[in-house]
Amino acid sequence: MSPRIRYAYLKGHTWLYRRNYPVDVALALGSQAFKQSLKTGSASEARVRAAEVNAQFEALVSQVRSTAEVALSGTTGAVAWGNNQNTALDHLRATLAASEAVLEPVAFSPVAPPPKTTVTEAARSYLGLRSNELRHGGFKSVRYSVGLFVSHYGEQHLSQLDREHGRAFLNLVARLSPVVGKSEKTRGLTLKELVAWSDGQGQRITARTQKRIWSQVNHFLNWAVYEGQLEQNPFKTVRFEGKVQPHPYAAPTDEEVVKLLGARDTVLHVVLVTCLLSGLRAGEAAGLLREDLVNKGNLGWFVLVRPNRLRLLKTDAAEREVPLHSRLVEELRQLPSSGPLFPGLKVNDVTKRFAVLRERLGLERPGLVFHSTRKWFVTQCERTGVPEHWTASLVGHQSARSENGLTYSIYSAGISDEQKRSIVDQIRLPE
């Protein structure tokens, strides 16, 4: 299927341009449409040449109309038009011919072929751009995926890539071990070397991870098309066959919550309590500043979840105000009186420390991670009868009350601080 180019179509192996004149211009010129060969079989060249012809077509239409208006505005022209329309048209066309208002076939300047850019060179430019657009975690993922692709096809020109390269890349990615990237032995290895190393490990990365890598490589190639380095993405028609299985987080049981809090981990304890009683994400809690806490009089303390100098937010919906549970007020009072509440604490520290704590307490249940604290909070809200869209506003999710969540948010100002306070006050940590 050929790409769509406005006013142009592919006939055989050559692109042709055809555009109908407006009725008044067609009458003046005695022709219904302008047609011209674009003299190329390349879609990218045809798109450039069609734009050149289109610009001249627009100029011609404007010139014909202005010339016709002048030619027919005089007394002689008006009388001639009233007495003999054919004579008037002949007069008008003679005037247009004298003014050279005729669209001659455009002499195209030769289009320089796109530069032969290697995959490595294109990836360097792409990653430089993405490093300024993405947060550290997101960019790290993109860099890893594109890096795998570059390690295998880096010396090839973008124009040499085809569907078979895409199939081969997908097959190699499917053989990677989940330990790749975590072992010192794999640092600096190419995709082929990583596959050879993974073959001795037995495990394979999930279809979800494979799809993420494939998606990010395709995004890179689509960018190359947009930049004019590729005519089209050669991997666009390669179908991803893996079946992505959802792996939801596990909600901690009351017994597990009691064990986790009972350990009173010196690093995690306050963050753990904060996330259990507010539904905050690990990054949102670790990035809290003292000035993010505000007192609303009779309604008590609230935490303003908003971008600050320590961290950004996951989505626009994540910006919100959450009441602080009475238990949290006491816990947070012991933290620094200004600046970061948890100085130096990063999300990576939280997740790794939780994994160590979980192993020490014998809580090795699939899906039980630090993010499970957020699921525990949502579960408690649900069990106390809180409507789903109310809970969504507290945890920073887009409302699911309507198929188009955006529509509902336009017409609703959200729940009140009093309603938020009543929800949070119902949450109780198990004893």
Residue pairs with C-beta under 8 A, 6 or more apart in sequence:
2 9
2 10
2 43
3 43
3 47
3 232
5 15
5 43
5 46
5 47
5 50
6 50
6 54
7 17
7 18
7 19
7 50
7 53
7 54
8 15
8 16
8 17
8 18
8 38
8 46
8 47
8 50
9 15
9 16
9 18
10 16
10 41
10 46
13 41
14 37
14 38
14 39
14 40
14 41
15 37
15 38
15 40
15 41
15 43
15 46
15 49
15 50
16 35
16 36
16 37
16 38
17 34
17 35
17 36
17 37
17 38
17 49
17 50
17 53
17 54
18 33
18 34
18 35
19 33
19 34
19 54
19 57
20 26
20 32
20 33
21 29
21 31
21 32
21 33
21 34
21 61
22 61
24 65
24 68
25 60
25 61
25 64
25 65
26 32
26 33
27 89
28 64
28 68
28 89
28 92
28 93
28 96
29 64
29 93
29 96
29 102
30 89
30 93
34 53
34 57
34 60
34 103
36 53
36 105
36 106
38 45
38 46
38 49
38 50
38 53
38 108
39 49
39 108
40 46
40 49
40 111
42 111
42 231
43 231
43 232
44 111
44 114
44 228
44 231
45 111
48 111
49 106
49 108
49 111
52 106
52 108
53 106
56 103
56 106
57 103
60 101
60 102
60 103
63 99
63 101
64 96
64 101
67 92
67 95
67 96
67 99
67 101
68 92
68 96
71 77
71 91
71 92
71 95
72 78
72 81
72 88
72 92
77 88
77 91
77 92
80 87
80 88
80 91
81 88
96 102
114 159
114 228
114 229
114 230
114 231
115 229
116 157
116 158
116 159
117 157
117 158
117 224
117 229
118 154
118 155
118 156
118 157
118 158
119 149
119 150
119 153
119 154
119 155
119 156
119 157
119 158
119 161
120 150
120 154
120 155
122 158
122 220
122 224
122 227
122 229
123 146
123 147
123 149
123 150
123 154
123 220
125 227
126 146
126 220
126 223
126 224
127 139
127 142
127 143
127 146
129 223
130 139
130 142
130 143
131 139
134 142
135 312
137 347
141 212
141 216
142 216
142 219
144 181
144 213
145 212
145 213
145 216
145 217
146 216
146 217
146 220
148 173
148 191
148 194
148 213
148 217
149 169
149 191
149 217
149 220
151 189
151 190
151 191
151 192
152 169
152 172
152 190
152 191
152 192
153 161
153 165
153 169
156 165
158 221
158 224
158 229
158 230
159 230
159 231
161 221
161 230
161 234
161 235
162 234
163 234
163 235
163 237
163 238
165 234
165 235
166 234
166 235
166 238
167 238
169 191
169 217
170 210
170 214
170 238
170 240
172 191
172 192
172 195
173 191
173 205
173 210
173 213
173 214
174 204
174 205
174 210
174 242
175 195
175 198
175 199
175 204
176 194
176 195
176 198
176 204
176 205
177 197
177 198
177 201
177 202
177 203
177 204
177 205
178 203
178 204
178 205
178 206
178 209
179 186
179 198
179 201
179 203
180 186
180 194
180 197
180 198
180 205
185 197
186 194
186 197
189 197
198 204
206 244
206 245
206 247
207 242
207 243
207 244
207 245
208 244
208 245
208 247
210 240
210 242
211 240
211 242
211 244
214 240
217 235
218 233
218 235
218 236
221 230
221 233
221 234
221 235
222 233
224 230
224 233
225 231
225 232
225 233
247 367
248 367
249 367
249 368
249 369
249 371
249 372
249 374
249 375
250 365
250 366
250 367
250 368
250 372
250 375
251 372
251 375
251 376
251 379
252 260
252 368
252 372
252 373
252 375
252 376
254 430
255 430
256 363
256 365
256 368
257 276
257 376
257 429
257 430
258 430
258 431
259 361
259 363
260 272
260 357
260 358
260 361
260 363
261 269
261 272
261 273
261 429
263 269
263 357
263 360
263 361
265 272
265 353
265 357
267 345
267 349
267 353
268 350
268 353
268 354
268 357
270 331
270 332
270 334
270 335
270 342
271 282
271 285
271 286
271 342
271 345
271 350
272 354
272 370
272 373
273 327
273 328
273 331
273 429
274 280
274 285
274 288
274 328
274 331
274 332
275 281
275 282
275 285
275 370
275 373
275 374
275 377
276 373
276 376
276 377
276 429
277 325
277 327
277 328
277 377
277 424
277 427
277 429
278 285
278 303
278 322
278 324
278 325
278 328
278 377
278 424
279 322
279 374
279 377
279 378
279 381
279 394
279 395
279 396
280 303
280 305
280 322
280 374
281 314
281 318
281 371
281 374
281 396
282 347
282 350
282 351
282 370
282 371
283 311
283 314
283 347
284 305
284 311
284 313
284 318
284 396
285 342
285 350
286 310
286 311
286 342
286 345
286 346
286 347
286 349
286 350
287 308
287 310
287 311
287 340
288 303
288 340
288 341
288 342
289 308
289 309
289 310
289 339
289 340
289 341
290 335
290 336
290 337
290 338
290 339
290 340
290 341
291 338
292 303
292 304
292 305
292 306
292 308
293 301
293 302
293 303
293 304
293 324
293 332
294 301
294 302
294 303
294 304
295 301
295 302
296 302
296 417
299 323
299 417
299 418
299 421
300 323
300 324
300 326
300 329
300 421
301 323
301 324
301 328
301 329
302 321
302 322
302 323
302 324
302 417
303 321
303 322
303 323
303 324
304 321
305 313
305 318
305 319
305 320
305 321
305 322
305 396
306 313
306 319
307 313
307 319
310 340
313 319
313 396
314 396
315 396
315 398
317 392
317 396
317 397
317 398
318 396
319 396
320 393
320 394
320 396
321 417
321 420
322 394
322 420
322 424
323 417
323 420
323 421
323 423
323 424
323 425
324 332
324 424
325 424
325 425
325 427
326 425
327 429
332 341
335 341
335 342
336 343
350 370
351 369
351 370
354 369
354 370
355 369
358 364
358 368
374 395
377 395
377 427
378 391
378 395
380 426
380 427
380 428
381 390
381 391
381 394
381 423
381 427
382 388
382 391
384 423
384 426
384 427
386 423
386 426
388 400
388 401
389 399
389 400
389 401
389 408
390 415
390 419
390 423
391 397
391 423
392 398
392 399
392 400
393 399
393 414
393 415
393 420
394 420
394 423
394 424
398 405
398 406
398 409
399 405
399 408
399 409
399 412
401 408
402 408
